[in-house]
Amino acid sequence: MASLFSLSFLLIFSLYISFASATIPHLDDLLENGDFEEGPRPSDLNKTVIVGKYSLPEWEISGIVEWVSGGPQPGGFYFPIPRGAHAVRLGNEASVSQHVHVKPNTIYSLTFGATRTCAQDEVLKVSAGGMSSDLPIQTLYSADGGDTYAWAFESTSDFIEIIFHNPGIQEDPTCGPLIDHVAIKEMPMATYTKGNLVKNGGFEVGPHVFKNFSTGVLVLPLKQDKYSPIPGWMVQFMKPAKYIDSKHFLVPSGNAAVELIGGRETGIAQIVRTVPKQFYNLTFTIGDANNDCHGSMTVQAFAGKASTEVSFVSQGKGWFKTAILEFQADKTRTTIAFYNPFYHTKIYDFGHMCGPVIDDVSLVHVRK
């Protein structure tokens, strides 16, 4: 009787969990008021400073949080808000947060616009699902301030809190990061395509990309993001790689590719299954994204101990070529990786970092 009761309980509990998961939609959109265009009531504003913990619709605030408009500001500042009219600025130790219904034990990726406004050493702390990471935002990768970041996490329950926090303290208490547009996307598992031993080799699965404006999405290195927003791939070294889409850039094929923008401080890699002493062909496409990124470019490709360098001269007008690295595996796991040893900027905008594009990565077994 006790066993029957236990079995019935487990069945009901399993059905409940399945029903609860089924009612949570597949997320791939802005958070509620994620563009911050719905602002506080005039009575809840002291100039630009928000007064009241719950005065910013759909968000909870702590500390000095400003609801600001884009463009020139008093004191000679300029706030770049390329996707809309408004954003929030986090002052000393300030934060904004929102609770979101998600599926438990699922990988999600946040996409958000962030840029510093005052100090060179500004840091933005992002937290969700019990995980957190400090994002150094000293480097501006886009001269127009349109930097967009992706950060992934694993949910631990069906209701999580997403927090953006400024841990810094500046002489001016209002100084801090500018947050503009926040989206969330449920990330599927990385899968293989037929005949390719590389997962997500065309980079078709990646973070949410804003539709109305994009300078690409900065994907953080592994030490700052345990779960990559590009399933199957990990970003290595110190600087982010850029996830680009076909609506705003020229990509070799499909809907997306990766641009190596951080010079020798950026690389992407994946660990693949191989058979020792067997031969393989690693095929990949390199080029430029038709974004005025110019100069002599080189991509270094590695497969275990084997490597090759592929160079080309970019005019920044959109050009690609395919390269092949043949190698013999010596382990059951082989790391394939791509690096850009040089730094590049746009032709007429030396403040906008760019680099060669990688796409269509394929690994096939060669019979000999």
N, C-alpha and C positions, 0 to 999 in steps of 0.2 A: 504493500500500500504506500509506504514511504517512498519507494523507488518510483512508483507511478506518479506520485505527487511531485517529486523532483523533476521527472521527465516533463510533466505538464508545465511546471514553472519555467524550465529552460526553454520550452517551445514558445510559450507566451512571451518570454523575455526576448528571444530571438526575433519573433514577429514584430515586437515593439521597436527594437533597434532597426530592423529593416524598414519599417514604416516611417520611423523618424528620419532615417537617411534619405528615403525616397521623397520626403516632403521638402528637403533642402535643395534648392535648385543648383545647377551647375553654374558657379559664379565665374563671370568674365566681364566685369563692368565696374563703373565708378562705385565707391561707397556712397551711402546716403549723404547728400550734400558734399560729395567728395571733391567738387570743384570750388567749394566755398563761395559760390555765387549768391546763395541765400544767407544774408548777413543778419547780425543782431538788430533788434529794434533800436531806433535812435535813442531811446531812453536808457538803453543798455550799453551805450558807447560814451567814453570820455575821450573826445577827439577820435583817435583810432584804437584806443585801448578798450578791450571788451570787459565790461563790468558784470560779474555774476558767473558762477560755475557752469550754468546750463544755458547761457545766453546765446551761444553760437548754435544754431539749429543742427540737430543730430549729433553734436559733439559735446564732450565734457572738457573743460579747460582748467588749468592750474597755473598760477603765476601770471606774469605779464604777457598776455597774448594780444597782438594787434590784428585787426581786420583791415587790410590795406588795399589800396588800388595801385595798379601798375603805372609806371612813368616816373617823372621827376618828383623828388620829395624834398621837404624842408631840410636844410643843412647840406645840400649838394648831393644827396644820395639819389640813386635811380633804382627802382624796383622793376626788374624784368618779369613780366607775367604774360608769356606769349600765348597761352591757351585760353585766356579769358580776361575778365576785368579785375578779379579780386583774388587774394591769397591771405594766408595768416603768417605772421612773423612771431617766432618764439623768443621771448626775452630771457633774462637770466633764470636758469633752472625752471623754465616754463614748459608746459606740455599740452597737447591736445590728444584726446582718445575717443574711441568709439567701440561699442560692442557689436559683434557680428555673429550670426548663426552660420555654422560651417559643418562639414562632415567630419566626425572624429577620425584620427589617425590618417589624415589626408594631407598631401603636400599642397600648399598654396603659395602664390607669389604676389607680392605687393609691387605695384608700379606707381611711382610718385615723382613729381617735380620738386627739386630741392636745390637751393643755392645759398651761398653766404651773402651777408649784406654789410658787414662791418669788418670784423677781425679776420686776420689770416688763419687763425687757429680754431675756427669754429668747427664743432663736431655735432652731428645729429645722431641721437640714439633711437633706434627703431626696435620695438618689442611687439611680440605677438605669440600666443600659444605657449607661454612660458619660456620663449627664446628671445634673445636680444643681441644687438650688434651695434658697435659704435662706428659710424660712417664718417671718415675724414672728408670734409667737403672743401678743403682749402683750394684744390686744383679746380679751375673752371675749364671744362672740356669744350664748351660752346661759348663763343664770344658774346652771344646774345642772351646768355643766362638761362638758356632753355635746357639745362641739364636734367635728364630724367634717369632715375635709378630703379633697379629691380632688386628685391630682396625676398628670399623664399624661406618658408618655415613649415614645420609639421604641426598640425592641430592635435591637441591632446584631449579635447572635449568638443561638444557640439555648440559651445558658446564661448567665444574668445574675446579678449580685449586687445585692440590695436592701439599702440601708443607711439607718438612722436614726441621726443623729449630733447630739450637743449640742456646738457649737463654743465655748460660753461657759465662763467661769471665774468662779465666785462665791466669796464668803468661806466659805460652807458648801459643801464639796466634793460633797455629795450632792444639792444643789439642781439642778433641771433639769426638762425636759419629761416629762410623763407620757404614755406610749403605750399605747393600749388598743384592741385589735382591728385587724388589718391584713388587707385583702382585695385581690385583683387581678382585673381584668376586661379581656378582650381587646375592644378598641373597633372596631366596624365602621366602614366609610367612611360619611360622611354622604350620604344619597340624597334625591332628590326624590319627592314624591307627585304623582299625576296632577293637573294643573291648578294646581300651586303652584310658583312660581319660588324659593321659600325652601326650603333644605335643613333637614330635621329641625325643621319649623315647630311641631310639637306637643311637642317636647322628649322624645319617647318613647325616644330613645337617649341614655343618659347613664351616669354612673359607677355602680359597685356601691352598692346601698343596703342597710344592715343590716336584717334582718327583725324582730328582736325589740325594737329600740329605735331611734328616729331623731328628731333635731331638724332634719333636713335635712343635705345635704352641701354644704360650702362649696367653691365653685369659684373658684380663684385668678385674679387678673388676668393678662393676657398677659405682662407683664414678669417674672412669677414662674413661668409655665408656658407654654412654647412650643406645646405640643400640648394643646388644650382637651379636658377630659373630657366636654364636651357637643359632639359632632361637628357641625361647620357653624357653631358660634357661638364668639365670643371675648368674654371679660370684660374691660372697660376700666376705666381709672383705678386707684385705690389699694386699694379694698376688694373682697372677694369677693362674688359672687352666691350665692344658695342654691338648690340643686337639691332639689326636694321631690317626694314620691311620694304616690300616692292612698291608700296604706294608713295613713299617719300624718297626712295633711293633706287638705283639700278642694281638689281641682284642677278647673278648668272641664270638662275632658274627658280621656279617656285615662288613662294611668298616671302622668304627671309634668307638672311645670311649673317655672317659675323665679320665685323671690321676690327682689326687689331690696331688700336689707336695709341697704346701706351709705349711704343718703341720696345726696347729690350726688357721693359718692366711688365710686359703683357704676353700671355700665352694661353692657349686652350689645349686641353688634353682629354683623352678617353682611354680607359683600359679595356682591351678586347681579348677575346678567347682565341688562342692559337695552338697549333700542334708543333712541338719542337721538331726541328730539322725539315719542316715543310716550308715551301716557298709561297710568298704572297705578293700581290700588287696593291699598293696604296695609291689610289687615284684621287685627285682633288683639283678644284678650280680656284685660281687666284685672279685678282684684277683690282679695278677701282670702282667706286660706287656712283660715278658721275656727279660728284659733289665738290669738284675743283681741288681735290687732293692731288698734289703733283710731286714730281721728283722721281729719282731712281729708287725703286722699291725692291725689297728682297723678303721672301718668306722661307724660313728654315723649317723643314719637315723632318720629323724623327719617327722611327718605328723600332723600338728597342734600341739596339746598338747601331742600327743603320740610320743614315741621314742624307739629306740632299738640300741644296739651295736653289731656289728658282727666282730669277731677277727679271725685272721689266721696268721700262720708263713710262711713268703715268703722266698723261696730260690732264687728268681729272675729268675726262669727258665720257668715261664709261667704256672699259675694254677688259676682256678676260681671256685667259688661256688655261688649258688643262695640263697637269703634270703628273708623272708617275714615279713612285719609288718602289723598286722591287727589293725584297729582303727575305732572309731566311730566319724563321723564328727559332729561338733557343729556349723559350719558356712556354708554359701553358697560359700565361697572362703577359700580354705585350702592351706597353704604353705607346700610343700614337699621339704626337703633339705637334703644334704649329706655333712658331714664334716670328716676331717682327723685330729685327735687330736695330732698326733705325727709327728716328722720330720724324713725323711729317705734320705739316699744317696746310691749310687751304692757300691757294695762290694769292688771293687778295685779302686774306684774313688770318694773320699769323697767331691770333689768339684761339683759333679753332683747331683742336688736335684731331688728326685723322690717320689713316693708314690703309694697308692692303686689305682686300676682302677675301674671305675664305668661304667656299660653298661646295656642295656636291662631293662630300668626302665618302669614298667607297673603299672597302677592303675585300678582296676576293682571293680565294685559294688558287694557286697555279700548279697544275700537275706537271711534273718533270720526270 
